Amino acid sequence: MLRGLATIEAAVLFLLSALHVYWALGGRRGLSAALPQRAPGGPASFSPGPPLTFAVATVLALGGMVSLGLGGWLQPQLVPDAWLRVLGAAGAAAFGARAVGDFRLVGFFKKVRGTPFARWDTALHSPLCALLSLGWLLLVARQG
């Protein structure tokens, strides 16, 4: 069961990484749903450039590798299990914090509503972050 969870977790993270690479290379599809706005119809609250977007893609891909490691798919000699558990716990905390949000623009408790981002955040982004956090917690807590 944990191998399946690790595989799903890694697949989602690799897919999100690929999406960020697409955006970093100039792709625009889906971008309005990915960047928060301060008001309906307003501009994005920030505009990350390609270097930052590539950095996010890299972190997401590394998170996918951590998931595979926690699921036992990687040889234990590559990264010690204790490190994988620390990285998994850090990832769980980061995605959990993202799901809760900043109480203004992102997360379950955001105040700004009615924007394309806010609708997608409520329906997909925040729940997905919560599930990724839970998945990593389950992988970290496994009997080992």
Kinemage of the C-alpha trace (Angstrom):
@kinemage 1
@onewidth
@group {chain A} dominant
@subgroup {mainchain}
@vectorlist {calphas} color= white
{ca met a 1} P 0.000 0.000 0.000
{ca leu a 2} L 2.787 2.458 0.858
{ca arg a 3} L 4.542 1.797 -2.444
{ca gly a 4} L 1.340 2.704 -4.265
{ca leu a 5} L 0.928 5.858 -2.197
{ca ala a 6} L 4.552 6.810 -2.861
{ca thr a 7} L 4.057 6.229 -6.592
{ca ile a 8} L 0.939 8.396 -6.732
{ca glu a 9} L 2.581 11.116 -4.633
{ca ala a 10} L 5.667 11.109 -6.867
{ca ala a 11} L 3.585 11.125 -10.069
{ca val a 12} L 1.625 14.168 -8.910
{ca leu a 13} L 4.808 16.000 -7.922
{ca phe a 14} L 6.519 15.161 -11.229
{ca leu a 15} L 3.447 16.349 -13.137
{ca leu a 16} L 3.404 19.619 -11.178
{ca ser a 17} L 7.128 19.995 -11.835
{ca ala a 18} L 6.568 19.545 -15.582
{ca leu a 19} L 3.798 22.158 -15.494
{ca his a 20} L 6.162 24.640 -13.840
{ca val a 21} L 8.824 23.934 -16.485
{ca tyr a 22} L 6.188 24.653 -19.164
{ca trp a 23} L 5.406 28.000 -17.501
{ca ala a 24} L 9.105 28.823 -17.039
{ca leu a 25} L 9.632 28.258 -20.766
{ca gly a 26} L 6.916 30.781 -21.587
{ca gly a 27} L 3.741 28.675 -21.592
{ca arg a 28} L 0.630 30.578 -20.591
{ca arg a 29} L -2.121 27.976 -20.462
{ca gly a 30} L -3.516 27.656 -16.941
{ca leu a 31} L -1.459 30.538 -15.601
{ca ser a 32} L -4.481 32.685 -14.661
{ca ala a 33} L -5.633 29.883 -12.365
{ca ala a 34} L -2.154 29.503 -10.855
{ca leu a 35} L -1.384 33.064 -9.765
{ca pro a 36} L -3.483 34.774 -7.073
{ca gln a 37} L -5.134 38.122 -7.734
{ca arg a 38} L -5.956 40.721 -5.078
{ca ala a 39} L -9.347 41.455 -6.671
{ca pro a 40} L -11.610 39.909 -9.316
{ca gly a 41} L -10.445 41.012 -12.754
{ca gly a 42} L -7.230 42.446 -11.338
{ca pro a 43} L -3.664 41.563 -12.245
{ca ala a 44} L -1.766 38.748 -10.560
{ca ser a 45} L -0.475 39.692 -7.121
{ca phe a 46} L 3.035 38.700 -8.234
{ca ser a 47} L 4.721 37.506 -11.396
{ca pro a 48} L 7.527 35.000 -10.811
{ca gly a 49} L 10.144 34.971 -13.516
{ca pro a 50} L 11.625 31.896 -15.191
{ca pro a 51} L 14.441 31.378 -12.630
{ca leu a 52} L 12.012 31.200 -9.704
{ca thr a 53} L 9.590 29.029 -11.662
{ca phe a 54} L 12.419 26.636 -12.612
{ca ala a 55} L 13.448 26.548 -8.936
{ca val a 56} L 9.915 25.539 -7.933
{ca ala a 57} L 9.940 22.872 -10.661
{ca thr a 58} L 13.233 21.529 -9.304
{ca val a 59} L 11.954 21.384 -5.711
{ca leu a 60} L 8.776 19.595 -6.847
{ca ala a 61} L 10.821 17.034 -8.817
{ca leu a 62} L 13.095 16.467 -5.824
{ca gly a 63} L 9.960 15.995 -3.730
{ca gly a 64} L 8.910 13.288 -6.164
{ca met a 65} L 12.248 11.565 -5.614
{ca val a 66} L 11.814 11.818 -1.831
{ca ser a 67} L 8.389 10.196 -2.195
{ca leu a 68} L 9.887 7.344 -4.220
{ca gly a 69} L 12.627 6.943 -1.613
{ca leu a 70} L 10.106 6.838 1.229
{ca gly a 71} L 8.139 4.223 -0.686
{ca gly a 72} L 11.185 1.996 -0.982
{ca trp a 73} L 11.630 2.457 -4.724
{ca leu a 74} L 15.185 3.821 -4.456
{ca gln a 75} L 18.208 1.960 -3.210
{ca pro a 76} L 18.783 2.857 0.446
{ca gln a 77} L 22.448 3.618 -0.252
{ca leu a 78} L 21.503 6.720 -2.268
{ca val a 79} L 19.972 8.672 0.624
{ca pro a 80} L 19.821 7.501 4.245
{ca asp a 81} L 16.316 6.726 5.483
{ca ala a 82} L 16.621 9.260 8.297
{ca trp a 83} L 17.245 12.029 5.738
{ca leu a 84} L 14.283 10.903 3.644
{ca arg a 85} L 12.057 11.053 6.702
{ca val a 86} L 13.266 14.556 7.593
{ca leu a 87} L 12.767 15.733 4.007
{ca gly a 88} L 9.344 14.068 3.877
{ca ala a 89} L 8.318 15.722 7.135
{ca ala a 90} L 9.515 19.079 5.799
{ca gly a 91} L 7.519 18.533 2.613
{ca ala a 92} L 4.456 17.579 4.634
{ca ala a 93} L 4.823 20.753 6.694
{ca ala a 94} L 5.290 22.914 3.592
{ca phe a 95} L 2.272 21.496 1.758
{ca gly a 96} L 0.209 21.617 4.956
{ca ala a 97} L 1.090 25.279 5.413
{ca arg a 98} L 0.202 25.967 1.772
{ca ala a 99} L -3.183 24.291 2.241
{ca val a 100} L -3.945 26.417 5.306
{ca gly a 101} L -2.668 29.462 3.434
{ca asp a 102} L -1.790 33.025 4.275
{ca phe a 103} L -5.329 33.983 5.392
{ca arg a 104} L -5.450 36.551 2.589
{ca leu a 105} L -4.877 35.272 -0.956
{ca val a 106} L -4.252 31.507 -0.791
{ca gly a 107} L -5.363 28.474 1.174
{ca phe a 108} L -8.523 27.222 2.790
{ca phe a 109} L -8.841 30.355 4.919
{ca lys a 110} L -8.234 33.004 2.236
{ca lys a 111} L -10.270 36.207 2.312
{ca val a 112} L -10.067 37.115 -1.401
{ca arg a 113} L -12.732 35.197 -3.308
{ca gly a 114} L -14.290 35.457 -6.750
{ca thr a 115} L -11.086 35.394 -8.797
{ca pro a 116} L -10.161 32.553 -11.176
{ca phe a 117} L -7.308 31.632 -8.843
{ca ala a 118} L -9.537 31.646 -5.748
{ca arg a 119} L -12.032 29.291 -7.402
{ca trp a 120} L -9.274 26.884 -8.477
{ca asp a 121} L -7.563 27.196 -5.117
{ca thr a 122} L -10.734 26.183 -3.286
{ca ala a 123} L -11.577 23.359 -5.693
{ca leu a 124} L -8.119 21.944 -6.444
{ca his a 125} L -4.947 23.649 -5.206
{ca ser a 126} L -5.575 23.653 -1.445
{ca pro a 127} L -7.183 20.184 -1.287
{ca leu a 128} L -4.320 18.773 -3.369
{ca cys a 129} L -1.769 20.359 -1.034
{ca ala a 130} L -3.600 18.884 1.965
{ca leu a 131} L -3.589 15.424 0.355
{ca leu a 132} L 0.105 15.678 -0.540
{ca ser a 133} L 0.850 16.675 3.048
{ca leu a 134} L -1.160 13.751 4.405
{ca gly a 135} L 0.504 11.349 1.961
{ca trp a 136} L 3.956 12.410 3.077
{ca leu a 137} L 2.974 12.110 6.731
{ca leu a 138} L 1.813 8.536 6.093
{ca leu a 139} L 5.038 7.706 4.249
{ca val a 140} L 7.201 9.253 6.976
{ca ala a 141} L 5.315 7.451 9.756
{ca arg a 142} L 5.565 4.024 8.103
{ca gln a 143} L 7.041 1.160 10.048
{ca gly a 144} L 10.576 0.834 8.906
